[in-house]
Each structure stands twice: as structure tokens, then as C-alpha cells.
Amino acid sequence: MGDGDLTRAARRPAPVPHERLVAEFREPPPEFAGCFTSIYHLTLDLSEGEAPVTDYLQPEWANIRFFCGTQPEASIAERQVSGVGFVGTGPSSLPCRFSLGRVRMWGVGFLPLGWARFFDEDASAVTNLICDGAAHPAFAHFAPLAEVLCDPEADLEAQYAALVDGLARAMRPSRDEPRIARVHAALVNGDHASVHALADACAMSIRTLERVCTRYFGFSPKLLMRRQRFMRSLTTFMLQRGGRPWTEAMDAHYHDQAQFTREFRDFMTMNPSEYAALDHPILTSFMEARAKVWGSAAQTLDPPAPPPQRT
């Protein structure tokens, strides 16, 4: 299949059977509204001696993940981690390749508002980063959670209670919260033709827009707009059944297949045909469960929290 040939139906991935991959999404307490893409627990039940499962995460927001059982091997571009129970990742515009064995895992994804409330560093300082969370200054304040979340003897309710308590202790307000919400809503709900149009939709200057995006979203406004359009297309394809072609998933604002292919290479470091030929044993099942329970299949498609009701 040529680089520009997106019309041929791709082989469907083979997801891990639902009884072997269980994803449970937890509704966080109301005080955390708008902070997280999700708080979830994942169980991957493989047979003794069975080979680890390999898959690719799509571009996403920042995350912390705690592994109880086999520890992952994972990489984003040239950055790699292995043999650690607490993994931190920054906002990404590239895929994360990972291999998992039998494991229980807690994950927390941070929306830009969450980054503002829980992290001191600029999000742009950790883009496309994957690291030992306990050893990196941006993530190390969450390291004490590993004592409970990586304990195989702790039950899920005790682990969740410890996670919520740790998050509550770490949270503090940000003066930029209204600006963050406006930018986030404009990215998710609109499709703006230029950075100038995005700034107008957010009722702020381009300079202020760039500052807010760099500090809390990790990337320039232009790249965020490109990533949003790409993720709409990729998510549509991943949720399609029956091996339907890429052309049916492409966002309408792509000029042609060649432009989509170039964008795909930029964000996934491979051609659409190469990605479609890969199995996605974990991601397909996880995205389907996420879409059913949470309402959107990917972190980057999650909207900001609605404004509080006035009484």
C-alpha cells in the first residue's frame, strides 16, 4: 500500500478479550471538576508465561500511572522507561509505544486546568516526556502514592481513597483558570482557521493565547489546533467497525489525502497504512470502554468542565 493510498480497508485490530482487559472509570469528587481526563483502573490478566502485549498510545495530555505487577517498558521518541512502578508523561504530540504484562494499573490524566492546579512547571518543559515519576521534579510530589497504589495487597477502594486524598492535598487554585477554560473549550468545540481566529474566539490577544497554551497546554496554539483535528480523525477510525477506509474517518477540514498523510507522519511517526496494519490489542478495547462510559474515546477530545451554576 502506498503512502497516499488511504482508500483500501485496513485489517481490524485484535483487541484483548473484555474478560482479560477490564477498565474501570471513576467519577472524581466534585471539587476536582475539570481537572482530569479520567481517573481509571485497568486490569490486564495474562496467563503465566504469556508474552507482554505491545500497543501505541496516541498523543494525549499529561498523565501519572502506577503499576502493580509487571512494570511496563515504554518510549516516546528517544525517551524510554522500564522497570519503574510510577511513570509520568507530559503532554504529547507523538505516540507512546508500550509493552505490558500481567498488571493492575491506576491512571490519572490531567486536563490543562489540572496541570495548572497540580504542577509548578510549564507544561512546555515536559512535552513528549516519559519518565520515572519519582525521579523527575515535575512529578515527584506524587511519588508517595506508589506505596498504596503499587501494593498488591491493597484493595481497590483503599487505593482509590488514597489517590483522592493525595490529589486533594496537592491541588491549589490558579489565577489563569478562566483563560484556560476558554482556550480549552475553543479547541474542543470549534475548528478555527487560524491562530488569530482562535484568539478572537477566546477573547484574548495572540500573545496571551500563546502564553496560556505554552504554560498549561504544552504546545503552541497552532500545533494544538493541528493535534485536535488529527485526533478527531484517528479516533473516528479506531472506533469504526468492519475495516472501513481512512477516507471515511478524515476530518472534513483536511484539503486532501496527501495532507492527512503528512499530518499522520508528524503525529504518529508512521504512515496511516502502517498504523492500520498494526494490532492494537489494548488501545481498541480501552477506547471503546472509555467512549461508552466516559463519553469520549480519547483524552484530547474531552471538553472542559461546564461553568458552575449560579444560585
C-alpha positions as CSV (number, residue, x, y, z in Angstrom):
1,M,0.0,0.0,0.0
2,G,1.4,3.4,-1.0
3,D,1.8,6.3,1.4
4,G,-1.1,8.1,-0.1
5,D,-3.4,5.1,-0.5
6,L,-5.9,5.5,2.3
7,T,-8.9,4.1,0.5
8,R,-8.1,0.4,1.0
9,A,-9.8,-1.1,4.0
10,A,-7.4,-2.0,6.8
11,R,-7.2,-5.1,8.8
12,R,-9.1,-4.7,12.0
13,P,-7.0,-4.8,15.2
14,A,-7.5,-7.7,17.6
15,P,-8.4,-6.3,21.0
16,V,-7.7,-8.2,24.2
17,P,-10.9,-10.0,25.2
18,H,-13.0,-8.0,27.6
19,E,-12.7,-10.6,30.3
20,R,-8.9,-10.2,30.2
21,L,-8.8,-6.4,30.0
22,V,-11.0,-4.6,32.4
23,A,-11.1,-0.8,32.5
24,E,-13.0,0.9,35.3
25,F,-13.5,4.6,35.2
26,R,-14.1,6.5,38.5
27,E,-16.1,9.7,38.8
28,P,-13.8,12.1,40.8
29,P,-15.3,14.2,43.6
30,P,-16.9,17.5,42.5
31,E,-14.0,19.6,43.8
32,F,-11.9,18.2,41.0
33,A,-14.3,19.2,38.2
34,G,-12.4,20.0,35.1
35,C,-9.0,18.7,36.3
36,F,-8.8,15.2,34.9
37,T,-9.4,13.5,31.6
38,S,-10.3,10.5,33.8
39,I,-9.3,8.5,36.8
40,Y,-9.3,4.9,35.9
41,H,-8.1,1.4,37.0
42,L,-7.0,-1.1,34.4
43,T,-6.5,-4.8,34.9
44,L,-4.7,-6.9,32.3
45,D,-5.0,-10.6,33.0
46,L,-2.5,-12.6,31.0
47,S,-1.6,-16.3,31.6
48,E,1.5,-17.2,33.4
49,G,4.5,-17.0,31.0
50,E,2.4,-15.3,28.3
51,A,4.3,-12.7,26.3
52,P,3.7,-9.0,27.1
53,V,1.2,-7.1,24.9
54,T,2.5,-4.2,22.9
55,D,0.5,-1.2,21.7
56,Y,0.8,2.5,20.9
57,L,-0.8,5.3,22.8
58,Q,-2.0,8.3,20.8
59,P,-1.0,11.9,21.5
60,E,-2.6,12.9,24.8
61,W,-2.4,15.2,27.9
62,A,-0.2,14.7,30.9
63,N,-0.6,11.5,32.9
64,I,0.6,9.7,36.0
65,R,0.3,5.9,36.1
66,F,1.0,3.4,38.9
67,F,1.7,-0.2,38.1
68,C,1.1,-3.1,40.4
69,G,2.5,-6.3,38.9
70,T,4.8,-6.4,35.9
71,Q,6.3,-3.0,35.2
72,P,6.0,-1.5,31.7
73,E,8.5,-0.8,29.0
74,A,7.6,2.4,27.2
75,S,9.1,5.0,25.0
76,I,8.2,8.3,23.4
77,A,10.6,9.1,20.6
78,E,14.1,8.6,22.1
79,R,12.9,8.7,25.7
80,Q,12.4,5.4,27.4
81,V,11.4,3.9,30.8
82,S,11.5,0.4,32.1
83,G,11.4,-1.3,35.5
84,V,9.6,1.5,37.4
85,G,6.2,1.4,39.1
86,F,5.4,5.1,38.8
87,V,5.5,6.6,35.3
88,G,4.9,10.2,34.5
89,T,4.3,11.6,31.0
90,G,3.9,15.1,29.8
91,P,1.5,16.4,27.1
92,S,2.4,14.6,23.9
93,S,2.3,15.2,20.2
94,L,3.9,11.8,19.4
95,P,2.9,8.2,20.1
96,C,3.9,6.2,23.2
97,R,5.0,2.7,22.4
98,F,4.5,0.4,25.4
99,S,4.6,-3.3,26.4
100,L,2.6,-4.6,29.4
101,G,2.4,-8.0,31.1
102,R,0.0,-9.1,33.7
103,V,-0.7,-5.9,35.7
104,R,-3.1,-3.8,37.7
105,M,-2.7,-0.1,37.0
106,W,-4.1,3.2,38.3
107,G,-4.0,6.1,35.8
108,V,-4.8,9.8,36.1
109,G,-4.9,12.1,33.1
110,F,-4.6,15.8,33.7
111,L,-6.5,18.3,31.6
112,P,-4.9,21.7,31.2
113,L,-6.8,23.0,34.2
114,G,-5.5,20.0,36.1
115,W,-1.9,20.9,35.1
116,A,-2.5,24.5,36.4
117,R,-3.7,23.2,39.8
118,F,-1.3,20.3,40.3
119,F,2.0,21.2,38.6
120,D,4.5,24.0,39.1
121,E,6.5,23.6,35.9
122,D,5.4,24.9,32.5
123,A,3.7,22.1,30.5
124,S,6.0,23.0,27.6
125,A,9.0,21.9,29.7
126,V,7.8,18.3,29.7
127,T,6.2,17.8,26.3
128,N,6.8,14.3,24.8
129,L,8.4,13.3,28.1
130,I,8.1,9.9,29.6
131,C,10.0,9.3,32.9
132,D,10.4,7.6,36.2
133,G,7.9,9.9,38.0
134,A,9.6,9.5,41.4
135,A,12.9,10.9,39.9
136,H,11.5,13.8,37.9
137,P,10.9,17.2,39.7
138,A,7.6,17.8,37.8
139,F,6.1,14.6,39.0
140,A,7.9,13.6,42.2
141,H,5.3,15.1,44.6
142,F,3.0,12.2,43.6
143,A,5.6,9.5,44.3
144,P,4.3,8.8,47.9
145,L,1.1,7.5,46.3
146,A,3.0,4.5,45.0
147,E,3.2,3.0,48.5
148,V,-0.5,2.2,48.3
149,L,-1.2,2.1,44.5
150,C,1.6,-0.3,43.8
151,D,0.8,-2.6,46.8
152,P,-0.6,-5.9,45.6
153,E,-2.3,-6.5,49.0
154,A,-4.2,-3.2,49.0
155,D,-7.9,-3.4,47.8
156,L,-9.2,-1.1,45.1
157,E,-11.3,1.0,47.4
158,A,-8.4,1.7,49.7
159,Q,-6.2,2.6,46.8
160,Y,-8.8,4.9,45.3
161,A,-9.3,6.6,48.7
162,A,-5.6,7.1,49.0
163,L,-5.4,8.5,45.4
164,V,-8.2,11.0,46.0
165,D,-6.7,12.1,49.3
166,G,-3.2,12.6,47.7
167,L,-4.7,14.6,44.9
168,A,-6.7,16.8,47.3
169,R,-3.6,17.6,49.2
170,A,-1.7,18.6,46.1
171,M,-4.3,20.8,44.5
172,R,-4.2,24.6,44.6
173,P,-6.0,27.3,42.5
174,S,-4.6,29.2,39.6
175,R,-5.4,32.7,38.6
176,D,-5.5,31.7,34.9
177,E,-8.4,29.2,35.3
178,P,-10.9,31.3,33.3
179,R,-8.5,31.7,30.4
180,I,-7.6,28.0,30.4
181,A,-11.3,27.1,30.2
182,R,-11.9,29.5,27.3
183,V,-9.0,28.1,25.3
184,H,-9.9,24.5,26.0
185,A,-13.5,25.0,25.0
186,A,-12.5,26.7,21.8
187,L,-10.1,23.9,20.9
188,V,-12.6,21.1,21.5
189,N,-15.8,22.7,20.3
190,G,-14.6,24.8,17.4
191,D,-12.5,24.4,14.2
192,H,-10.7,27.7,13.7
193,A,-8.9,28.5,10.5
194,S,-6.0,30.4,12.2
195,V,-4.4,31.3,15.5
196,H,-5.9,34.8,15.1
197,A,-9.4,33.3,14.9
198,L,-8.7,31.1,17.9
199,A,-7.6,34.1,19.9
200,D,-10.8,36.0,18.9
201,A,-12.9,33.1,20.0
202,C,-11.1,33.1,23.3
203,A,-11.5,36.9,23.7
204,M,-7.7,37.4,24.3
205,S,-4.7,38.7,22.4
206,I,-2.5,36.3,20.5
207,R,0.3,37.0,22.9
208,T,-1.9,36.0,25.9
209,L,-3.2,32.9,24.0
210,E,0.4,31.8,23.3
211,R,1.4,32.3,27.0
212,V,-1.6,30.3,28.3
213,C,-1.1,27.5,25.7
214,T,2.6,27.2,26.5
215,R,2.2,27.3,30.3
216,Y,-0.7,24.9,30.7
217,F,-1.3,23.0,27.4
218,G,2.3,22.4,26.5
219,F,2.3,23.4,22.8
220,S,1.8,26.4,20.6
221,P,-1.8,27.3,19.6
222,K,-1.1,26.3,16.0
223,L,0.1,22.8,17.0
224,L,-2.8,22.3,19.4
225,M,-5.2,23.1,16.6
226,R,-3.5,20.6,14.3
227,R,-3.4,17.9,17.0
228,Q,-7.1,18.4,17.7
229,R,-8.1,17.9,14.1
230,F,-5.8,14.9,13.7
231,M,-7.2,13.2,16.9
232,R,-10.8,13.6,15.7
233,S,-9.8,11.7,12.6
234,L,-7.8,9.0,14.3
235,T,-10.4,8.4,17.0
236,T,-13.1,8.0,14.4
237,F,-11.1,5.4,12.5
238,M,-10.2,3.5,15.7
239,L,-13.9,3.2,16.6
240,Q,-15.1,2.1,13.2
241,R,-16.1,-1.5,12.7
242,G,-15.6,-3.6,9.6
243,G,-12.3,-2.3,8.4
244,R,-13.7,0.9,6.8
245,P,-11.1,3.1,5.0
246,W,-9.3,6.1,6.3
247,T,-11.1,8.4,3.9
248,E,-14.3,7.9,5.9
249,A,-12.6,9.0,9.1
250,M,-10.6,12.0,7.8
251,D,-11.7,15.3,9.2
252,A,-13.5,17.4,6.6
253,H,-11.0,20.3,7.0
254,Y,-8.1,18.3,5.5
255,H,-7.6,19.5,2.0
256,D,-6.8,16.0,0.6
257,Q,-5.4,12.6,1.5
258,A,-1.8,13.9,1.0
259,Q,-2.2,16.5,3.7
260,F,-3.7,13.9,6.1
261,T,-0.8,11.5,5.4
262,R,1.7,14.3,6.2
263,E,-0.1,15.1,9.4
264,F,-0.3,11.4,10.3
265,R,3.5,11.0,9.9
266,D,4.1,14.1,12.1
267,F,1.9,12.9,14.9
268,M,2.3,9.1,14.8
269,T,5.8,8.8,13.2
270,M,4.4,6.3,10.6
271,N,2.1,6.3,7.6
272,P,-1.7,5.6,8.0
273,S,-1.3,2.3,6.3
274,E,1.5,1.2,8.6
275,Y,-0.6,2.1,11.7
276,A,-3.7,0.4,10.4
277,A,-1.7,-2.8,9.8
278,L,-0.7,-3.0,13.5
279,D,-2.7,-4.8,16.1
280,H,-4.0,-2.5,18.9
281,P,-4.9,-5.1,21.5
282,I,-5.2,-2.8,24.4
283,L,-6.0,0.6,22.9
284,T,-9.0,-0.6,20.9
285,S,-10.7,-2.2,23.9
286,F,-9.8,0.7,26.2
287,M,-11.1,3.4,23.8
288,E,-14.4,1.5,23.3
289,A,-14.9,1.3,27.0
290,R,-13.9,4.9,27.5
291,A,-16.3,6.1,24.8
292,K,-19.1,4.0,26.3
293,V,-18.6,5.0,29.9
294,W,-17.0,8.5,29.7
295,G,-18.5,9.9,26.5
296,S,-15.3,10.4,24.5
297,A,-12.8,7.9,23.3
298,A,-9.6,9.9,23.7
299,Q,-8.2,12.4,26.3
300,T,-7.7,15.2,23.7
301,L,-11.5,15.1,22.9
302,D,-12.6,15.7,26.5
303,P,-14.2,19.1,26.9
304,P,-13.6,21.4,29.9
305,A,-15.9,21.3,32.8
306,P,-19.1,23.4,32.5
307,P,-19.1,26.7,34.5
308,P,-20.6,26.4,37.9
309,Q,-24.3,27.1,38.2
310,R,-25.1,30.4,39.9
311,T,-27.6,30.3,42.7
